[in-house]
Amino acid sequence: MIKDAMLKAVLLTITVSWIPCSIAAPITTTALGHNSTTDYIDVPFMPYANPNAPKGGTLSLDARGTFNAANKWMTTGVAMIGTDYLYDTLMTGSLNEAFTMYPQLASKVTYDPDDTSWIIYHINPAARFWDGTPVTSSDVKATYDAILNKGPMYIRSYLGDIKDIETIDKQQVKFVFKSDDNKEILLTVGQFPIFAKSSIDTGFEKITLTPLMGSGPYKLGRVDAGRAVSYVRDPNYWGRDLMVNRGRYNFDMIKFVYYQSDEIAFEGFKSGQYRFRLENKASNWATGYNFPAVKAGFIYKETISSENPVPMQGLVMNMRRPLFQDIRVRQALTAAYDFEWMNKTLFHGQYERLQSFFHGSELAAIGTPSAAEMQVLSPLLAKLEPVQRQAVLTEWQLPTSDGSGFNRTALLKARQLLLDAGFYYDDMKLYQPDGNLAQIEILMTGETMGRVLLPYIRNLKRLGFDASLRQVDGPQYYERMRRFDYDMVVDIFAQSLSPGAEQAAFWGSAAANEPGNHNSIGIKNVAIDEVVAALANAEHRAEIILYTHVLDRLLRAGYYLVPLYGKSATNVAYWNQYRHTEKLPTNAIGIDYWWTDKQAEAGVNQYLKK
């Protein structure tokens, strides 16, 4: 199942490594890995699954904003959350490994280790859509044709190396690529949901609450337009006995309840309107869970660790605006953010300052560059501006304050940086070198980030900026994001343990000019482009780590965003009716493998009736 903004790039690792390269020929296998062995190729079920988990109950969660469409793969409309439950992908990943793929719609693949310009996916003959019709290669081809021609721009660029899609027969579909350079694409094409050709032909681009025909474990249930959506488990789901699905999809219903603000959502959780909550608010976690249901033992709090990089959450500076072109301005805006005071005052000391775009993982660059990193960096240094060049070579450390709330030292430094960049003051106001007033508008939707951004805006005003916070509704916000119509905005860059070609959509020069792409910053840096290309073509795990370290250094040294805060673990709170295996996956919460304790659920229901 594909997650928004979390598409992984992958490299081919052959599990039959005893075949000598000199006599290598096309091979067929049931599992593919990313520079690691596929440890679960022969197991009956995943180690974090309970194959005897009872079916039943409802998993209810919260969502923000609103929705008006069921298809998130088109360029218009705001899609409802949870639609991934409606569809299968050709192969699916492990939550315990950096990246591996195991059979789902495709039971196996065929490819040539010496000619990676093609791969054949073999559709499982048992695969069926909800209406009982078989999933065929024509459905796969129609799905990719639609996404490549009508899908979001960042997806089109991500799949840009596809040259052709051929239907060999009903069960075999062949992907042909533009070259054999991009070995990632072999597995990338196995990650996308597959729709029935019949529904693609009649409604791919329609803004409607009727989903495209799928083959997934759930069907769309009740839709309360803009307020709630539920998915109902299909008891006839064709793939329920696949290895990756044993002990998975245990809930009879999965429901998402929409709220306009986190404060209202938290009240909804307290009253049992939904019963599983990802708690992202530090003050709630520290002091908010003291209501009667907690004291009565009906709500659990749990902190779940993960080896994945902490998503980089930061205040993006839109490089398409002249104001942010000078790196000294971006340095000044970074210095103005007082994390230590916010963490103490607003977050109860629970968060970490994000010192890396891959924070909390082996992919994060630490210390000064290693000898191997210097070999990659050295040819690139001449292509960097002096500030970025110096920052790349030194040990990285964001500005820190004493937590008093005054941040005087950092603001004085920021002021000097602005003066050095040609800014000047007149009548207590800050002006750009061209004589225009130094204005910054921070765009946001919802209310969650307001208390974080307002103290920052106060610091910007102390520097002389005409700074303001603009709150807009969801549809307007998403449209402005698509068009890059903002000065600064909070964005989140989620990463996997297997970064690769998708990095071009985040930081690549080409993506900066493509509306709807993920390069919300608008970075155009030839050195970053070269490292992203090298990362996409890495041949083993050590190279992936090496190029990611270099990419991390380049991104940090460009001061393209103001890193905010994050946490290396996930806080969850849930009513005492949900259960999971003793050992959760290493890289995710794995909610799809949880289940309902029916007796405990009855107790919760009885409590809520009081």
C-alpha positions in Angstrom: 0.0 0.0 0.0 1.4 3.3 -1.1 1.5 6.2 1.5 1.1 10.0 0.5 4.3 11.7 0.1 6.2 8.4 1.2 6.9 6.6 -2.2 10.2 4.6 -2.0 12.8 4.2 -4.6 14.4 0.7 -4.8 17.3 -1.2 -6.3 17.3 -4.7 -7.5 18.9 -7.4 -5.2 18.9 -10.9 -6.6 18.0 -13.5 -4.0 19.7 -16.2 -6.2 23.1 -14.7 -6.0 24.8 -18.0 -6.9 24.1 -17.3 -10.7 27.5 -16.1 -12.2 27.2 -12.8 -14.0 28.9 -14.3 -17.1 26.0 -16.7 -17.6 23.2 -14.7 -16.2 19.9 -15.0 -18.0 16.3 -13.9 -17.3 15.2 -15.3 -14.0 11.8 -15.6 -12.2 11.5 -14.9 -8.5 8.8 -14.2 -6.0 10.5 -11.6 -3.9 12.8 -8.6 -4.6 14.9 -6.7 -2.1 16.7 -3.4 -1.9 20.3 -4.2 -1.3 19.5 -6.9 1.3 18.3 -10.4 1.4 14.5 -11.0 1.3 14.3 -12.6 4.7 10.7 -13.5 4.6 10.5 -15.1 1.2 9.7 -18.5 2.6 7.8 -17.7 5.8 4.1 -18.4 6.3 3.3 -14.9 7.6 5.1 -11.7 8.6 6.8 -11.8 12.1 4.7 -8.8 13.3 1.4 -10.5 12.3 -0.8 -12.7 14.4 -2.2 -15.2 11.9 -4.9 -16.2 14.4 -6.0 -12.6 15.1 -9.8 -12.4 15.3 -11.8 -10.6 12.7 -14.3 -8.0 13.6 -14.8 -4.6 15.3 -14.2 -1.1 14.0 -11.0 0.9 13.8 -11.9 4.5 14.0 -9.4 7.4 13.4 -9.5 11.1 12.8 -8.7 13.3 9.8 -8.5 17.0 9.0 -10.2 19.3 6.6 -12.7 18.0 4.1 -12.9 16.0 0.9 -14.9 15.9 -2.3 -13.4 13.0 -4.3 -12.5 9.4 -4.1 -9.6 9.3 -6.5 -6.3 10.8 -5.1 -4.4 10.0 -8.4 -6.0 12.8 -10.4 -4.9 16.5 -10.4 -8.2 18.0 -9.2 -10.4 17.6 -6.2 -9.5 16.8 -2.5 -9.4 13.1 -2.0 -10.9 11.3 1.0 -8.4 9.7 3.3 -8.0 5.9 3.4 -8.5 5.1 -0.3 -5.4 2.9 -0.3 -7.6 0.2 1.5 -9.6 -0.1 -1.7 -6.7 -1.3 -3.9 -4.0 -3.9 -4.2 -0.6 -3.2 -5.6 1.4 -5.6 -7.8 3.8 -6.3 -4.9 3.8 -5.0 -1.3 6.6 -4.2 1.2 7.9 -5.4 4.5 7.6 -3.2 7.6 10.8 -4.8 9.1 13.3 -4.3 6.2 14.8 -1.3 4.6 12.8 -2.2 1.5 11.7 -5.5 0.1 8.8 -6.5 -2.1 6.6 -9.6 -1.7 3.7 -10.9 -3.9 0.3 -9.3 -3.9 -1.5 -9.0 -7.3 1.6 -10.3 -8.9 2.7 -13.8 -7.8 6.2 -13.4 -9.4 8.4 -11.3 -11.6 10.8 -12.1 -14.5 13.8 -9.9 -15.4 17.3 -10.1 -16.8 20.0 -9.1 -14.3 22.3 -8.0 -17.2 19.6 -6.0 -19.0 17.4 -4.1 -16.5 15.5 -2.2 -19.3 12.5 -4.4 -18.7 10.6 -6.5 -16.2 7.6 -8.8 -16.5 5.0 -9.0 -13.6 2.9 -12.1 -13.6 -0.6 -11.5 -12.3 -2.0 -14.0 -9.9 -4.7 -15.9 -11.8 -6.8 -15.9 -8.6 -6.8 -12.1 -8.4 -10.3 -10.6 -8.6 -11.9 -7.2 -8.5 -14.9 -6.7 -6.2 -17.4 -7.6 -8.9 -15.7 -11.0 -9.4 -14.0 -10.2 -12.7 -10.3 -11.2 -13.0 -7.5 -8.7 -12.7 -5.6 -8.8 -16.0 -2.6 -7.2 -17.6 -4.9 -4.9 -19.5 -6.0 -3.4 -16.1 -2.4 -2.9 -15.2 -1.6 -1.2 -18.5 -4.7 1.0 -18.3 -3.9 2.1 -14.7 -0.4 3.2 -15.6 -1.4 4.8 -18.8 -3.9 6.9 -16.8 -1.5 7.8 -14.1 1.3 8.7 -16.6 -1.0 10.9 -18.7 -3.5 12.3 -16.2 -2.0 11.8 -12.8 -0.2 14.3 -10.5 3.0 15.8 -12.0 5.3 14.4 -9.3 4.0 10.9 -10.0 4.5 11.3 -13.8 8.1 12.4 -13.2 8.7 9.6 -10.7 7.6 7.1 -13.4 9.2 9.1 -16.2 11.6 6.2 -17.2 8.7 4.0 -18.4 8.9 3.8 -22.2 6.2 1.3 -22.8 3.8 -1.1 -21.2 3.0 -4.3 -23.1 0.4 -6.9 -22.4 2.0 -10.3 -23.2 -1.1 -12.2 -22.3 -3.9 -11.9 -19.7 -1.5 -12.6 -16.8 1.8 -11.1 -18.0 2.5 -7.4 -18.3 5.9 -6.2 -19.4 7.3 -2.8 -18.4 9.9 -1.5 -20.9 12.1 1.4 -19.7 14.0 4.1 -21.6 17.4 2.6 -20.6 18.8 0.1 -18.1 20.4 2.9 -16.0 17.5 3.3 -13.6 17.4 0.0 -11.8 15.0 1.3 -9.2 12.2 1.5 -11.7 12.0 -2.3 -11.8 10.4 -2.3 -8.4 8.9 1.2 -8.4 6.3 0.0 -10.9 5.2 -2.7 -8.5 4.1 -0.1 -5.8 1.0 1.5 -7.4 -2.7 0.6 -6.9 -4.3 -1.2 -9.8 -7.8 -0.1 -11.0 -10.2 -1.9 -13.3 -9.8 -0.7 -16.9 -13.6 -0.5 -17.2 -13.8 2.2 -14.5 -10.7 4.0 -15.7 -12.3 4.4 -19.1 -15.5 5.9 -17.7 -14.4 7.9 -14.7 -10.7 8.4 -13.9 -10.9 12.2 -13.9 -14.4 12.6 -12.5 -14.7 14.5 -9.2 -17.0 11.9 -7.5 -17.3 10.1 -4.3 -17.6 6.8 -6.2 -14.2 5.1 -6.3 -12.7 3.4 -9.2 -13.2 -0.4 -9.2 -10.6 -2.1 -7.0 -9.5 -5.5 -5.8 -8.4 -4.5 -2.3 -9.4 -5.9 1.1 -12.0 -3.2 1.8 -14.9 -1.6 -0.1 -16.2 1.9 0.4 -18.9 2.0 3.0 -20.8 5.0 4.2 -19.8 8.5 3.2 -20.9 11.5 5.1 -19.8 14.1 2.6 -16.9 16.1 4.0 -17.4 14.8 7.5 -16.7 11.0 7.7 -15.9 8.1 5.5 -15.8 4.4 6.3 -14.5 1.3 4.6 -16.0 -2.2 5.0 -13.9 -5.4 4.9 -14.7 -7.6 1.9 -15.3 -11.1 3.3 -14.7 -12.4 -0.2 -11.4 -10.6 -0.6 -9.4 -12.8 -3.0 -6.0 -12.1 -1.4 -6.8 -12.8 2.3 -4.6 -15.9 2.4 -1.5 -14.4 0.8 1.6 -14.5 3.1 1.7 -10.7 3.5 -2.0 -10.6 4.3 -2.2 -13.3 6.9 -3.2 -11.7 10.2 -3.7 -8.4 8.4 -6.9 -6.4 7.7 -8.7 -7.7 10.8 -11.2 -4.9 11.3 -14.7 -5.3 9.8 -14.8 -1.5 9.4 -12.2 1.3 9.2 -13.7 4.7 9.8 -12.2 8.2 9.5 -13.9 11.1 11.2 -13.1 14.6 9.9 -12.5 17.6 12.1 -11.5 21.2 11.3 -9.1 21.5 14.2 -7.0 19.3 16.5 -8.6 20.8 19.6 -12.1 19.6 18.4 -10.6 16.3 17.3 -9.2 15.7 20.8 -12.6 16.3 22.3 -14.0 13.8 19.9 -11.5 11.2 21.0 -12.3 11.8 24.6 -16.0 11.1 23.9 -15.3 8.0 21.8 -16.3 9.5 18.4 -13.1 7.8 17.2 -11.0 5.5 19.2 -7.4 5.4 17.9 -5.4 8.6 17.9 -1.9 9.5 16.8 -1.0 12.1 19.3 1.1 14.8 17.7 0.6 17.5 20.3 3.1 17.5 23.1 0.9 19.4 25.6 -1.8 16.8 25.2 0.6 14.0 25.8 2.1 15.6 28.8 -1.0 16.9 30.6 -4.1 16.2 28.5 -4.7 12.6 29.3 -6.3 13.1 32.7 -9.9 12.8 31.8 -12.2 10.2 33.4 -11.8 7.5 30.7 -8.1 7.4 31.3 -8.4 7.3 35.1 -10.9 4.4 34.7 -8.4 2.4 32.6 -10.3 2.6 29.3 -7.6 4.4 27.4 -4.0 3.3 26.8 -1.1 5.5 26.0 1.9 4.0 24.1 5.1 5.3 22.6 6.2 3.2 19.6 9.7 3.5 18.4 10.8 3.4 14.8 14.1 3.1 12.8 12.7 5.2 10.0 14.0 8.8 9.5 12.0 11.3 11.4 10.0 13.3 8.8 11.6 16.7 8.2 9.0 19.3 9.2 10.1 22.8 8.4 9.1 26.3 7.4 9.8 26.2 3.6 11.1 29.4 2.0 9.8 29.6 -1.5 12.9 30.1 -3.6 10.7 31.3 -6.5 10.4 34.5 -4.6 13.2 37.1 -5.0 13.2 37.7 -1.2 14.8 34.3 -0.5 17.4 34.2 -3.2 20.2 35.4 -1.0 21.4 32.6 1.3 22.2 35.1 4.1 18.5 36.0 4.2 17.7 32.3 4.6 20.3 32.0 7.4 18.7 35.0 9.2 15.3 33.5 9.0 16.6 30.2 10.4 18.3 32.0 13.3 15.1 33.8 14.2 13.4 30.5 15.2 13.8 29.9 18.9 13.4 26.1 19.3 14.6 25.9 22.9 12.0 28.4 24.2 9.2 26.7 22.2 10.2 23.2 23.3 10.3 24.3 26.9 7.2 26.5 26.9 4.9 24.8 24.3 6.1 21.2 24.0 7.0 20.3 27.6 10.5 19.4 26.4 9.3 16.4 24.4 10.6 17.2 21.0 14.0 17.1 19.3 15.4 19.8 16.9 15.7 18.2 13.5 19.4 18.5 12.7 19.0 16.3 9.6 16.7 15.6 6.7 17.0 12.0 7.7 17.0 12.6 11.5 17.2 9.6 13.8 18.5 7.1 11.2 21.7 5.8 9.8 21.1 8.0 6.8 21.7 11.2 8.8 25.0 12.9 8.2 27.0 13.5 11.4 30.2 15.3 12.3 32.4 16.4 9.5 32.5 14.7 6.1 34.2 11.3 5.9 36.9 10.6 3.4 34.4 8.8 1.2 32.0 11.7 1.4 34.8 14.1 0.5 35.5 12.1 -2.6 31.9 12.8 -3.7 31.8 16.4 -2.4 35.1 17.7 -3.8 34.1 18.0 -7.4 30.9 19.7 -6.4 32.4 22.4 -4.1 33.1 24.9 -6.9 29.4 24.7 -7.9 28.3 25.9 -4.4 28.0 29.5 -3.2 30.6 30.3 -0.5 28.2 30.0 2.5 26.9 26.7 1.4 30.4 25.4 0.6 31.7 26.3 4.1 28.6 24.8 5.8 28.9 21.5 3.9 32.4 21.0 5.2 31.9 21.8 8.8 30.0 19.9 11.6 26.4 20.9 11.4 24.6 22.6 14.3 21.5 24.7 14.2 21.5 27.9 16.3 20.5 27.4 19.9 19.2 29.8 22.5 19.1 29.9 26.3 15.4 29.2 26.2 14.6 32.5 27.9 12.3 33.7 25.1 14.4 36.7 24.2 16.8 35.0 21.7 18.8 38.3 21.6 22.1 36.8 20.4 20.4 35.0 17.4 18.3 38.0 16.4 21.4 40.3 16.5 23.2 37.8 14.2 20.1 37.6 12.0 20.0 41.4 11.8 23.7 41.6 10.7 23.1 38.9 8.1 20.3 40.9 6.6 22.4 44.1 6.6 25.2 42.2 4.9 22.7 41.1 2.2 21.9 44.7 1.4 18.8 45.1 3.5 18.3 48.4 5.3 16.1 50.0 7.9 14.1 53.2 7.6 11.6 54.4 10.2 11.9 51.1 12.1 10.9 49.1 9.0 13.0 46.7 7.0 13.5 47.1 3.3 15.0 44.9 0.6 18.0 46.0 -1.4 15.6 46.9 -4.3 13.7 49.3 -2.0 10.6 47.1 -1.5 9.3 46.5 2.0 10.5 43.2 3.4 7.2 41.3 3.7 6.6 37.7 4.5 3.3 35.9 4.6 3.2 32.4 6.1 0.4 30.3 4.7 -1.4 27.7 6.8 -4.7 25.7 7.0 -6.4 24.6 10.2 -5.4 25.9 13.6 -2.8 23.4 14.8 0.3 25.3 13.8 -0.9 28.7 14.8 0.6 28.6 18.3 4.0 27.5 16.8 4.1 30.1 14.1 2.9 33.2 16.0 6.0 33.3 18.3 8.2 33.0 15.2 6.3 35.8 13.5 6.9 38.0 16.5 10.6 37.4 16.1 10.4 38.3 12.4 8.7 41.5 13.3 11.4 42.3 15.8 13.8 42.0 12.9 11.7 44.5 11.0 9.8 42.2 8.7 6.2 43.0 7.8 5.3 39.4 8.7 1.8 37.9 8.8 0.0 34.6 9.1 -2.6 33.8 6.5 -5.1 31.0 7.4 -7.2 29.6 4.5 -9.6 26.7 4.1 -8.4 23.3 2.9 -9.3 23.6 -0.8 -7.7 27.0 -1.2 -4.6 25.8 0.7 -4.1 22.8 -1.5 -4.6 24.8 -4.7 -2.1 27.4 -3.6 0.3 24.6 -2.7 -0.1 23.1 -6.2 0.7 26.5 -7.7 3.5 27.3 -5.3 1.6 30.5 -4.3 3.1 31.3 -0.9 6.1 33.0 0.7 6.6 30.5 3.5 4.6 27.4 4.4 5.1 24.4 6.7 5.8 21.3 4.7 6.8 17.8 5.8 9.3 15.6 3.9 8.8 12.0 4.9 11.6 9.7 4.1 12.1 5.9 4.0 15.2 3.9 4.8 15.6 3.5 1.0 15.9 7.0 -0.6 16.4 7.0 -4.3 14.8 8.5 -7.4 11.9 10.1 -5.5 14.4 12.6 -4.1 14.3 14.3 -7.5 10.7 15.2 -6.9 11.6 16.8 -3.5 14.8 18.7 -4.5 15.4 18.4 -8.2 15.7 21.4 -10.5 13.2 20.0 -13.0 10.6 19.5 -10.3 10.8 23.2 -9.2 9.0 24.2 -12.4 6.3 21.5 -12.3 3.0 22.6 -10.6 1.8 19.9 -8.2 5.3 18.5 -7.7 6.9 18.0 -4.3 9.7 20.5 -4.6 7.8 23.1 -2.6 11.0 25.0 -1.9 11.8 25.5 -5.5 15.4 24.3 -5.2 17.5 24.5 -8.4 21.1 23.4 -7.5 23.2 21.5 -9.9 25.3 19.9 -7.1 22.1 18.5 -5.5 20.9 17.3 -8.9 24.1 15.3 -9.4 24.0 13.7 -6.0 20.3 12.8 -6.4 21.2 11.2 -9.7 24.0 9.2 -8.1 21.7 8.1 -5.3 19.2 6.8 -7.8 21.9 4.8 -9.4 23.5 3.5 -6.3 24.5 -0.2 -6.6 24.6 -1.3 -3.0 23.6 -0.2 0.5 26.9 1.4 1.3 26.5 3.7 -1.7 22.9 4.6 -0.7 24.1 5.7 2.8 27.1 7.6 1.3 25.1 9.6 -1.2 22.3 10.2 1.3 24.9 11.6 3.8 26.2 14.0 1.1 22.6 15.0 0.0 21.8 15.7 3.7 24.8 18.0 4.0 23.9 19.9 0.8 20.3 20.4 1.8 21.2 21.6 5.3 23.9 23.9 4.0 21.5 25.6 1.6 19.3 26.9 4.4 16.3 26.2 2.3 13.9 25.8 5.2 13.7 26.4 9.0 13.7 23.0 10.6 11.1 22.8 13.3 10.8 19.8 15.5 10.1 16.1 15.6 10.3 12.9 17.6 12.0 9.6 16.9 9.0 7.7 18.2 5.3 7.9 17.7 2.8 8.5 20.5 -0.5 6.8 20.2 -3.5 6.7 22.4 -6.4 4.3 22.0 -9.4 3.0 23.8 -8.9 -0.3 25.5 -10.2 -2.5 22.7 -7.3 -2.7 20.3 -4.5 -5.2 20.5 -1.2 -5.9 18.7 1.5 -8.5 18.7 4.2 -8.2 21.4 6.8 -7.3 18.8 5.7 -4.5 16.5 7.4 -3.8 13.1 10.7 -1.8 13.3 9.7 0.8 10.7 6.0 1.5 11.3 3.1 1.2 13.8 1.7 -1.5 11.5 -2.0 -0.7 12.3 -3.2 -3.0 9.5 -2.0 -5.9 11.7 -3.8 -4.9 14.9 -7.1 -6.3 15.9 -10.1 -5.8 18.2 -10.6 -7.6 21.5 -14.4 -8.1 21.2 -15.0 -8.5 25.0 -13.0 -5.4 25.7 -14.8 -3.5 23.0 -18.1 -4.4 24.6 -16.8 -3.0 27.9 -15.8 0.3 26.2 -19.2 0.5 24.5 -20.9 0.0 27.9 -18.8 2.7 29.5 -19.6 5.2 26.7 -23.3 4.6 27.2 -23.1 5.9 30.7 
